[in-house]
Amino acid sequence: MSKKPTLTELKKQLRKKSQNELVEEIAHLYKKFANVKEFYQASFFNDDSAVLEKYKKIVRDEYIPSGRRQFPSMRASVARKAISD
């Protein structure tokens, strides 16, 4: 079984890349992973209110019935995941 690289090892590999290669790597991550996209939208483009509202809605929907549902799901695991995301 191969060991997982540490953060220090990752940094060493990233330092070997040119600025253009790093930009392309980040662009690739931005396209591929929704969490990365949300992070950069919130940190670089001051669009944190849209991201925050998305997760607030997830928590709200778990505990406050909406639409036809009479009883909320109240799944703490779903709310906890939204908060940690």
Beta strands, then each sheet from edge to edge (+ up, - down):
end
